[in-house]
């Protein structure tokens, strides 16, 4: 296992690293920034030492009795004796998933950053872990009380155990985020910008891999962390041998595709399943784009690039099911294609334009429109 702290140099004000998976004896990394105000290590080390694994497991079991498990759809399978993944979400008072400020990856925390418009808030939340209650965001001086009141219904310190289809959707969405990062990294490598590509290659291994690692074992998917790290190290060294980098990139992408194949093919081709994954990717893209824009400018290029990669893969997934949707819901298909095309135009290239093509509000409206049309397929009118 790799137990070193791996530093990711992000353009703009952001640094990305994967969160601690404390319920198993995994290695973990802590993030630090070159900016003095965010130079301290993330408090994951202390959190890992607070409780033995057995105690953490017992607490998680107890917590699941206090929160609601998302209602299964008709295609959900019942909970079984096999281990279930623990999502970075719980359920808030409105019945929607809440963001667990103790365990959520930075892409999830970016939703809070975008909501409040506070640069680097994701890193600040992560650096102040653990939290005994959500109100500690205020007492630990992460945000102010008025700011907390704006997001209090979005946050939690409780996890929900996912089972059945919800678990599969979460798994494939996380792998989809990996693919989005790698897509935009390849564009940047091809443009001769390995320094900008490196964080996007690092995100899958540093930020996301821990969230799917247990499920890889369950689904008998070979470990590919070392493959991702090898690619990252080549790019960190300046991508001096393009042929070697391209070969390792292809190997890394094949590894992610192999992990996605852990989902049965019939399920991966089911529009109702794929649309849920697409909505998850676009939701994250929306929050990343919101974190990228400040004062009408693209102030955090890395988030602009993140969101581009996620939208690219979401569009690819939709193309795979478009014929099926068009056959049963032609008007919905036309609407999704039109909105997806307009949405994608916001990211003309991996290199950020001088000014945003669309406002955050316009992007959010397009993402919401696609989600609303998807719901008509997921839950057709009776």
Buried (B, 14 or more C-beta within 10 A) or exposed (E): EEEEBBBBBBBBBBBBBBBBBBBEEBBBBBBBBEEEEBEEEBBBEEBBEEEEEEEBEEEBEEBBEEBEBBEBBEEBEEBEEEEBBBBBBBBBEEEEBBBBBBBBBBBBBBBBBBBBBBBBBBBBBBBBBBBEEBEBBBEBEBBEEEBBEEBBEBBBBBBBBBBBBBBBBBBBBBBBBBBBBBBBBBBBBEEEBBBBBBBBBBBBBBBBBBBBBBBBEBBEBEEBBEBBBBBBBBBBEEBEEEEEBBEBBEBBBEBBEBBBEBBEEEBBEBBBBBBBBBBBBBBBBBBBBBBBBBEEEBBBBBBBBBBBBBBBBBBBBBEEBBEBBBEEBEEBBEBBBBBBEBBBEBBEEBEBEEEBEBEBEBBBBBBBBBBEBBEBBBEEEE
